[in-house]
Amino acid sequence: MTELKTGILLWSQAAEWPEMLDAAKRVDRLGYGHLWTWDHLYAIFGDPYQPIVEGWTTLAAWAMATERILLGLLVGANTFRNPGLVAKTAATLDHISEGRAILGIGGAWMEPEHTAHGIDFGTGFGQRLDWMDESVGAIRQLLDGETITSEPGGRYEFNDLRHHPLPIQQRVPIMIGGSGEKKTLRSVAKYADLWNAMGTPEFLAHKVEVLRGHCDAVGRDINEIEFTLGVKLTIRDDKSDAEHVRAAAMEHNKTPHADIEDDTTFWEGSPEEIADRLRPYVDLGFRTVISEQPAPYDVETLERFIGEVKPLIDQG
């Protein structure tokens, strides 16, 4: 029997803070394993200038309002902050939450928010992934209590850097998101405790084999990495009802249907239909599923994902 692990990502755009706080408390009470939000400064669906709140401060507030759920960014934008500051922030969150922090990180992709804020976007995605790899290596060492000094020629210039206090957790887990074969998956193999990916079963089957190759190359057991699947669920008994709910949410988020019609991560249907779609991924090793939920947060989907879909997978 396979036990499905579940998480929720609450979109941080087009939401009022009281509803974000209420939804976080609900997700915690329902028994989800972890709770995530974005790390963006502009909205990423629809109108970029609609309201959106900052990620790390959101996690700190959620930590004070929840009791058991793990908390992280899916995923943090490496370009936004110095890695030493990120490590310090994650350790602080771990203390605020009494040991419930996850450090999510990725190379970053949204150029307009960088340009508007004067943040260096680099010369291209490849360079940003090089920066991320260097960053995550430093963060891992700092969280583990090591002292670091940068090698010449890198992006960062750490000089005899060490941090206290250390996190409460003996090992704060690192989540890396993305599936680029040359750089991202190599960073996953080297550093990640969790890997987040999206796509069809066929697409991800190939990515798993690429990751396996990188793990072999760096001497890492691939089974040490928790595979997490990203989806966007809307659950109703009737699929057409679920589609109407999703359409209303996208309207609330000022997102035309044309903007998402090619996004295969939006799934609508009954618990049985959702479970049937999930099984091929579970067979691939994606035994953790994280559903992104747009505001206004759909209570019925939150309840039925963990209350009805999860048992169907657990029962085989």
CORPEPE-V22191 format. One record per residue. N is the residue number from 1. BURIAL is I if it has 16 or more other C-alpha atoms within 10 Angstrom, else O. Layout:
BEGIN
n = <N	N>
burial = <BURIAL	BURIAL>
END
This chain:
BEGIN
n = <1	2	3	4	5	6	7	8	9	10	11	12	13	14	15	16	17	18	19	20	21	22	23	24	25	26	27	28	29	30	31	32	33	34	35	36	37	38	39	40	41	42	43	44	45	46	47	48	49	50	51	52	53	54	55	56	57	58	59	60	61	62	63	64	65	66	67	68	69	70	71	72	73	74	75	76	77	78	79	80	81	82	83	84	85	86	87	88	89	90	91	92	93	94	95	96	97	98	99	100	101	102	103	104	105	106	107	108	109	110	111	112	113	114	115	116	117	118	119	120	121	122	123	124	125	126	127	128	129	130	131	132	133	134	135	136	137	138	139	140	141	142	143	144	145	146	147	148	149	150	151	152	153	154	155	156	157	158	159	160	161	162	163	164	165	166	167	168	169	170	171	172	173	174	175	176	177	178	179	180	181	182	183	184	185	186	187	188	189	190	191	192	193	194	195	196	197	198	199	200	201	202	203	204	205	206	207	208	209	210	211	212	213	214	215	216	217	218	219	220	221	222	223	224	225	226	227	228	229	230	231	232	233	234	235	236	237	238	239	240	241	242	243	244	245	246	247	248	249	250	251	252	253	254	255	256	257	258	259	260	261	262	263	264	265	266	267	268	269	270	271	272	273	274	275	276	277	278	279	280	281	282	283	284	285	286	287	288	289	290	291	292	293	294	295	296	297	298	299	300	301	302	303	304	305	306	307	308	309	310	311	312	313	314	315	316>
burial = <O	O	O	I	I	I	I	I	I	I	I	I	I	I	I	O	O	O	O	I	O	O	I	I	I	I	I	I	O	O	O	I	I	I	I	I	I	I	I	I	I	I	I	I	I	I	O	I	O	O	O	I	I	O	I	I	O	I	I	I	O	I	I	O	O	I	O	I	I	I	I	I	I	I	I	I	I	I	I	I	O	O	I	I	O	I	I	I	I	I	I	I	I	I	I	I	I	I	I	I	I	I	I	I	I	I	I	I	O	O	O	O	I	I	O	O	O	O	O	O	I	O	O	O	O	O	O	I	I	I	I	I	I	I	I	I	O	I	I	I	O	I	I	I	I	O	O	I	O	O	O	O	O	O	O	I	O	I	O	O	O	I	I	O	O	I	I	I	I	O	O	I	I	I	I	I	I	I	I	I	O	O	I	I	I	I	I	I	I	I	I	I	I	I	I	I	I	I	I	O	I	O	O	I	I	O	I	I	O	I	I	I	I	I	I	O	O	O	O	I	O	I	O	O	I	I	I	I	I	I	I	I	I	I	I	I	O	O	I	O	I	I	I	O	I	I	O	O	I	I	O	O	I	O	I	O	O	O	O	O	O	O	O	O	I	I	I	I	I	I	I	O	I	I	I	O	O	I	I	O	I	I	O	O	I	I	I	I	I	I	I	I	I	I	I	I	I	I	O	O	I	I	I	I	I	I	O	I	I	I	O	I	I	O	O	O>
END
